[in-house]
Amino acid sequence: MLVLLVRHAESENNIVQAQVHGKLQRRELNPVEAQELWLSERFPDPDLSVNGVKQAAKLKKHMKTVARHGIDKYVMFSSPMKRACQTARVISDALSLPVELKPELCEVGGIYKAVKQMQHGVIPVVLKVAGEARSAQDIKNEHPNFNTSNLPPHGPWDGVRGFESTDDAVNRASYVANWLKSVDLQQQVGERGCVIIVSHADFLALLISVIQGQRPLSTRDNPDSEMSTHGVTEAALLKQMPGGSTVESVYAKYRISLCSSCFFSMHADNVQNFIWMNHKDHLKDGCACA
């Protein structure tokens, strides 16, 4: 069985992250100020940016490269977050393929927003509370060929879960890894079949790590701007590529660029052979892919 992990194209939040990271690098902000600016400017569930829509369109070309590996069947799953659904729609249309939404594929942290409250009346504290997730029906209205049966029939698809801890995200990655390794899925897809998953940078990094038998550890929760590599350029990332299996190092080591992919095979004995790790040749004619 083949597995293609696709990171969504550029979202409105990726633009905010890059802007904040730039100010931090230029020392216009200190880390605390950068964190506060990121939390105040980010969207709980962003759409693709104008550039992201252009990036996503190039996945049609990318799927021709994937098809050269003799694939005889595709099954496709996506995170229910807007940016993932909008990216998955392009692949779905290119392959005339239905998309099954799995809430387990959402980004680390989930859908949340930041609010500032006063602690003891004098100290401002930033709290991360539940954002506004769409309902299954809202998603179905926008993407009629998406299967939303894994989502709650009523109310927000995330059940108003709110902010997710890193430990919970690692457990979720372990759940998805075990599902990918399951005999039932591999028999359903077949040896030359391909599972396409559209998800997010940090979650996919955790998933790749867990699939390879690692158990990333962290003493801190969702990375936001100070630990995530979203706003870091490719060149800077290569210079600081860490080892080990902490969550922070995993986010960098197994990072998939925007609108790019990781492609590997999984066998009945759970052995993985990586065909490519971060393929982005389809983006070479101008769209940013950091």
N, C-alpha and C positions, 0 to 999 in steps of 0.2 A: 504494500500500500504506500502511495506517495502522499506527502503532506505539504501544502503550500500555505505558509503564514504570510499574510499581507497586512502591512501597517496602513492605516487610512492616509489619505492625502492631507495636505496642509489645512489646518483649521484656523478659525479666528484666534483660538488660544495659542497656537504655535507662533503667531505674529506677536502677541503680547509677551510670550516667554522670551522670544528673541530680542525684543526691545528692552525688556527688563535686564536680561543677561548682558546686553551691550552696555547699558548704563552702569552695571556692576563692574564690568571689565574696565570701563573708563574711569572708574572710581567716582562717578557722579553720585552713587548711592553706596551706603554700607550694606552688609548682608541683611540686617534687620529691616532697613528701609526697602530693600529690594523685595524681600518677602512680603512686606505689607502692600507694596505697589502691585505685585503679582496677584495677591489675594483679592485686592480691591478691583482690579481691572479684568480678571478672568471671567469667562462665562461658565455657568454650571454644566451646560450641554451645548457646546458650540457647533455651528454649521461649518462646512468647508468654506475657506476663503475663496476669493475670485481666482487666485493662483491655484488653490487646491482643486477647484473644478477642472482647470486645464490639466493639472497633473493627473487626476483620476482618469481623464479621457485617454491618456497614454497607456493605461492598463490593458486596453484592447490589443495593442501591439505586444505587450508583455505576455499575454496569454498565448500568443502564437509561439513564443519561445518555450513556454511550458509544455505546449501540446507536442513539441518535437520529441518528447520523452515517451511516446507510444502510449499515451493515456487512452483508455477505452471507456472510462466512466468518471463523471464528476459529481460530487456532493458538496454543498456549500453552506457554511454557517457564518453568522456575523454577530458582533456585539450590537445591542439595540441602540447604542448612542448615535446621535445624529450623524456625526462625521464618518462613523463606520458604515452606517446604512447607506449614506450617499456615495461612499466609495464602492461598497458591495454592489450597488445598483448598476454601476458601469460594467462590472464583470458579469453580473447576472444577465444584462442585456446582450453582452457580447457572446455569451455561451448559451443563451436561451435557457437559463438555469434558474430554478426556484431557490430562494434563500431561506434557510431556517434560522431564526433568531434564538440565541442562547444568552441569557443574562449573565452566565458565568464568564463570558468573554469581554465584559466591560473593563474599562481602565481601572488601575489601582486607585483607590480613593472613592470611586463611584461618583455619583452626581451630588455635588455639595456646593454650598456657597459660604462665604466668610462673613461673619457679623462681629462687630466690635462691641464689647460690653465692659462696664466698669466693675472691677473686682474690689470689694470692700470700699466702694465709692470713690477710689482714688487711682487705681492701677488699671489702665485699659488692657483688656485681654481679647485676643481674636479667637472666636469659636467657629468651628466648621459644622454647619447644620445642613439638614436635607435640602437639596435643590429641587427644582420642578422637573421631574422626569415625565416623558410622554406616556400616554396609555397605549395599550396594544391596538386599539381602534384608530388612534391618531396615526400610528405608524402604518397601519394597514391602508388607511386613506391615502397616504403619500406613496406607499409602495405596495400596490395590490397583489403582487406575486410573492410577497414575503409571508412565510409561515410564522405566525405569532403564537402558536399553541403552547409554547413553553413559557409564555408571559402570563401574568395574572389577567383574568378576563375583564376586570374592572380596576380603575384607578391607575396610578403610576406604575410603570413596569418594574421599578425597583422596590415597590412596596414602601416607599418613603423611608428607605433604610438609612440614608444619610451617609456621613463620612465613614470610610472603611479603614481599619487598621492594616498595617503591613502584614502582620501575622495572618489575618483573615485572607488577604490577597494571596499569600503564599499557599495557604490551604486550598484556596480556589484553583490556583495553578496546578496543584497536585491532583485535584479532582479531574480537571480537564486532561491532564497527562494520562491518568489512569483510564479515562474514557477513550482517548486515542489509542492506547495500548490494548484495549479490550478486544477479545476474540470476536464478539458480536459485530463491532464496527468494522473490523478488518474483513470479516466474511461478507458483510453487507457491501463494502466498497470493492473488494477484490484486489488481487495482487497488482494489477495494472490500473486500478482506480486511483483517484486523487481526491483527498479531502482539502477543500479550500476554507481557510479561516481568515476572516477580516476582523482585526482587533487593533490594539494600541501598543505603543512602544514599551512602556514599563511592564504591562501584563505579559506581552509576548516574550520579553526578556526573561521574566520569571518562569514562563512556561518552558522555554528552551532549556533553561538551567535544570528545571525539575525533570524534564524528559531524560536528561543525561545522568540522572541519579543524584544530583546535588540537592541540598536543602538550604537555601539561602537564609541567613540570619540577619536580623537588624535590631538595634536598640531604639530606632526612631520610626515614626509613622510615615505616611505618604510623603514622597520626596519634595513635592512642589518645586520651587525654583532652586533651592540650595543644593539638592542632591540629584535631581533629574538632569539628564543630559540633553533634553529637548532643545535648549537654546545654544548648545555648544556646537561650534563648527566641526566639520569632519577632520580638518587638520589638527585642531586643538585636541580632539578626542583621541586621535592616534598617539599623540605625545603623552597622554596621561592614562593610557589603557592599563587598568590595574589587574592584578591576579586575585586569587582567593575566591571565596564563595559568599561574601557578605552581599546583602541586597544591593548596597550601593555599587559594589564592583560589578555585579551582574547587570545592572541597568546600563552600564557602559560597555561591558564586554560583549553582551548579546544584543546590543542596540540595533534595530532595523530602522533605516532612514525613512522619511516620509514617502508614502506611496511606493515603497520598495518591498522586497520579499525575502523570505528564507524558504528553501526547498530541500526536502530530505525524504528518504524512504524509511519505512518502519516494517520490520519483518515479524513473523509470528513469535520469534524468541525475543522481541523488543529491541533488537539491534537497530541502531540508526546510522544511516550513511548520508552525510550531508552533500548535496549536489551544489548548492551555493548558500552563502550565509546572508548576504545583503546586496541583492541584485538590483541595480538601478540604471542599467544601460538605456532603458526606454525613456529616461528623463534627461538624457545628455544634451538635448537641443535647447536648453535655456531655463527650464523651471528649477527653482531651488529645491534641494532634496535633503537638507540638514535635519 
